């Protein structure tokens, strides 16, 4: 089930894949109540690219992202992060991978309300008992535009600012991949744009790999490649599309 | 980790303050138990009359019981007079004093034969003159007693009674009057004389007054100069034959002089140990339910932590650090009020008479240290339990679960909950049917905790059931009722954490009250219906002299006189699998024509055979010791003398009259005073007659302290140890209930305050303040109704079980007003704890509340 995307994967295979999925299926429950969320997905996400995953509700977007992040285990198939195979790893090892090699940005509630911006950003390093690279920390905070607010607490920040702090936290460990689950879902249009431009910037300027799940065609249009998911399968892709192209493709996939 | 924990605590003061308060109060409760325990182990009273002795030789006042608490003998263990001879031959002994102590009453000469009683602040004891060497008492006025009719008083007593040298003093022993001339006064010894008054007679007169001339109260030893008290005591113990004799030195002498102090310790140690255990359990329970709520309110944040980087261990570490900070601070702060609480408990125990009024607590830092350690450990355990679920689940589940409450309870939780409920039912009701006696009473009482934990586990289901029950009522209000119903069924878990402490408080209060009422009501009923005599003779002196019986029998028209003496005995038996020895109230009586004066409700055997080495037992005592008519009961009499007695009868009225009934002489011979408590007098078949009454009145006029009463007046029941035990339990539990009360308010306030954002949202979408308040009012009813129903439901089986174990009837005595009062109080408390925080939360402008953060 490699579909169209499987063919073009060869064209980018010259570059090392940051993530690779190999016939990944995911089924919840057993017997009659079984729900299949993913039906054999195989793909490579090249390093240093910005990929958006789109699909209507129930297409398996979130499950897909959870499997890539090691938050969830595929029923069959394999997920590789760089050279590391995630499937079969123990929870402790997965936690270590999440904290060291993956940056994760949620739709909301990304931050601990008790901690300052700086404390939130260095939280992962603290949990992993790693030293904080101060130069890099400063650069990351400057890049997301939060360097002047390091001592504020989340409730003193706007939604967009909170999301930028979350991105800083995801970047500060220099992860192999930054995964974002509807990162602009709770933001207004203007603030969304700021966040999406930030993603584009970190891909272009520091070569960060970003994989983003969204249902917003405008958000998807910032990506290098947009993958379409329908009914748990890949249903084509677009390179550097315009929002209109994305919207048009989505309409064909069904409601979103 | 501690700095994150600290920031979190600072940022979420509301939630943590609740846990903090729970820990402070918990630490206070445990400290109080610790202080009582330490006092039981250490506290003593300095000797007064024996203050000058090097070593005192006396009876062994405790019984050695392997693997169990050593009980104290209720009466003084006396020493054979011959022992003094053995002691005097020991190296280093300069002088041996044969001390005799006789309880007395002082009457003033008012011209009548009866005399006018003088109320003294302390008990008055008479001794031989040679005992003054032990104080030492110094003669300050007059001379030492030279004849049997002369006495020397301690100066304090003379002052209190208004007597001086040359006056006449009437000093009666029981109801036997003696008249003496005061020939001198002595000064109290260096330690003062604060717990007693003393009168001294010639040694010969003291021996004559003593009920057992062949026995001594104690033997005082004055050592030669430079003799070490400890060494001397060791040599004396080697020289003396007989195992029940022991030596006392230093402050330990106070234990020999004042038996009530030793008895208080025997009472405090097991009580505070068992109460401390319960308290620790309740503290863990309350703290974990409070922490559970704090953690519940920040599940989303913890789920996020799990998803981005934290291992389950780290979640535990984070929560553990928070708990440690809150726990240590709270526990340390709570220790100080704990000493205060111990003082209050002491006062209450002294008030019901289980501790002497001047019993002093031993204050040292050890209970506080132990309480801090236990509370912190308990809080850590509670935190671990509360964090267990959130830390264990997969991060994806955590993220999705945190959005809405999970519908179903885990099946393990349900199974364990139902299992505990069944276990509690069995322990409370089946146990008293199968093995009655004290084990059953303890089992029924303890089953409340099991039932509580069981219902706590399935409480969300109960809340949902209550919601369904109340839904028809809710439907009458279209907005508030709809919202309240939806909230209650969707957030059953959150609601149940408010229900649990409220139900616990209700159940504890109801059960303790019902147990106390059942005991008191049954004892009173037994006592009033049990005395079938026409008259009862009692005395306000130490007791009725035994020669009074024959005087009353000689009166015209008197047919039956039953002397009744009261004391306590130890009943020895195997409790489940280890030896136990417990005090039971006992009476000694003359069983001749007993049916004319006393109805003990004999169930088996016959009281007629109560003579010689026999005993009759109440069915509770018989079941506790597992002996039947014809079998042998193993008993230590009041002064420790060991007897194996054949059981001749089992009777029902044990609560009203005492659980052990012995032949009259056997009981009195082993009490210190050897006097009767009451004489039950019946006239001929015609019942009360003026002739008998006149005879008795005439006797009373010539006898100090004697009072003639009708059986109706004689309801001054000695309710046996169960009533006192119930009071003791009630006092101890009052402290626990206060704790639960604080926990209830705490939890409800916290749960309500945590919803201010939700209230704000409701207001923003157009719900009026009134509708929101009404919604919370209806929700509070779900909480209160569930709590009261659960509380009453789980209080009933233990109450029924206790009634079964105490009276044989499965009907607990219920004071409807008291039950209604408790339920009303719980309702009011629940309602206030929800409605006040709701009002205060609604005072903020909604738009600010929405953005105020989580």
Interface residues (C-beta under 8 A of the other chain):
Chain A: X66 X71 X72 X91 X92 X95 X98 X99 X104 X106 X109 X110 X112 X113 X114 X115 X119 X123 X124 X126 X127 X128 X153 X154 X155 X169
Chain B: X4 X7 X8 X9 X10 X11 X12 X300 X301 X304 X305 X307 X308 X309 X310 X311 X312 X314 X394 X395 X396 X399 X851 X852 X853 X854
